[in-house]
Amino acid sequence: MNTPAAAEQAPPTLRLPVRVTHVLDRVIQELGAGPALLEGLRARAVASSDPLRAVAVEAVGLLGRLEPLAAMGHLLDLAAGGLPVLTDEDRTRAEALRSGRLPAPRTDPAALDAWQLHLEAAEAQGCAVLSSAAWGRIAEQLPLSVVDDLIDRGALRREVVAQLGPGEGNRVRYLTARLDPGRLGDADVEALQWHDEACRRTLEAGGGVEAVDGRHDEWSVRSALLAGEVSVVDAVAVHAAELSQELADLVQALRRVRQGGPVDGRLGRDRTLFGLLEDCVPDGRLVSGVTPFHYWAGTRRLYRLLDDMHWSMACEPEQTEHVVRAALQQAAVLRNQDSRGAAGNADREARAVQAYLMFLFARPGERDRLDQAVGLLEDVLKRGGKQRGGVEGRQRHRMRCLSELLQVLRLKSKPREVLNPYLALCVEHGSTEWGQGWRDLRRQVPAEQLEYINGAKDRIRRIETARRLGEAAEMLYELPLNERFLWVPDDRSELLQPGPRPMARRTQPSTEQEKSWTAGAAAREIIGRCAARLRNDH
């Protein structure tokens, strides 16, 4: 039986708003605790001078032990139930977090807190207009997989690398490799264990990459091709599928050319591959086609045949006719109606060589043949400048000189046996190495041909003497018309010598938890601020 004295001794109870009680019950259940926790909280609050504030302090402390976003939802419910847990600013932020309706981030934030970072991260997921500093914070602080997502989407660009903090941390190295690999030093590449970039830099520096255990990868294939080792295309044929698609296609195309197949139009227009393609064309094969490569390689073959012809004239006269026939055949397929670019250069070189051979091997009295040879050059000269299908500048001057020389010789009805003594000694026109050329030939020519090479030597001496004395030198048939056209292009092949390429991502696709990391951090910040304020007030 309860007596008045017993009633006076019963501890006072704290009646909390129903909604607050329900929220606290949920929190305690999520923490895995029992009802005693709530009763103890009530008892301690009753003893406080401000019971509701005491409940708020303990409630926010409990929320700090839960997952931040769930805890923030409970915090909003506690505030709605009447607990003084949120300031107006924190309530606004918490409601924006829960609803997902976020304001735009400030461009000049007073504080770089978790809330600002979350707003910037959310903005980055859409059509973001963020400062470079904001992008730098995103790159440095968000989970790396989320940053990789932004890079893959093209939202995070190379300019952000300049905003990354100093240091040699792996994160900065990795992001630099993903966005602007050219900024990395060799030590950074090594620290990242980035095999592709290390091999690329080796090739860029002029080094080589060897096959491992006799098996080629794409870098050793590139290395071999850059060194002119075209046989590598046969060695990798069986596992070309392991190469990148573009490199595998090139290997197969080069292999077809080595086996006598045609050079297709795409390859024939790629100047960076001219040297490789020429190495793959089988020896002795007529080079015929209408791409820049065919005109270039065909002209180079024409002049190699001309060199062979001059050697045969000195050393093996009986073979000369065979070589001349091959040269005329090659010149014939180079002839075309286009006066521009490689086609025009090839046509003019072919005409000059055809005229040279006609005069060189014309018989006495063959005036029609000599007229035809002069006409080959005059046809181009009569067209005028480039706009009318002709030629200008140095080439026009040289063609005019050659035409005048042939016309002078035509009047004599018997052209000279040697139109250019330098070429007769198997050296380039005007070469200072003509003496060595003469000595090399003297050791190879039969006795009856000594007069031929000695005559060429004597003519060069007379020409050089005349030049030293300031006298007019003998006019010679100078070939080629445009030596630069015959040079191997030094254009860099992006396929064989690629520039720095961004590293492929090394992270897995981001999880939902990683995507919500900034929201969780902003929620944790709100709860922490509430806890600190309540402790200070209490």
Secondary structure, DSSP 8 states (H G I E B T S, - for coil): ---HHHHHHS-------HHHHHHHHHHHHHHT--HHHHHHHHHHHHTSSSHHHHHHHHHHHHHTTS-HHHHHHHHHHHHHTT-----HHHHHHHHHHHH-------SS-S---HHHHHHHHHHHTSS----HHHHHHHHHHS-HHHHHHHHHHT-S-GGGGGGS-SS--HHHHHHHHHH-GGG--HHHHHHTT-HHHHHHHHHHTT-----BTTB--HHHHHHHHHTT-TTHHHHTGGGGGGS-HHHHHHHHHHHHHHTT----HHHHT-GGGHHHHHHHS-TT-----SSHHHHHHHHHHHHHHHHHHHHHHHH-GGGHHHHHHHHHHHHHHH--S--SHHHHHHHHHHHHHHHHHHHHT--TT-HHHHHHHHHHHHHHHTT-SGGGT---HHHHHHHHHHHHHHHHHHHTSS--S-S-HHHHTTS-TT-TTHHHHHHHHHTTS-GGGHHHHHHHHHHHHHHHHHHHTT----------S-GGGGS------TTTS---------S----HHHHTHHHHHHHHHHHHHHHHHHHHH-
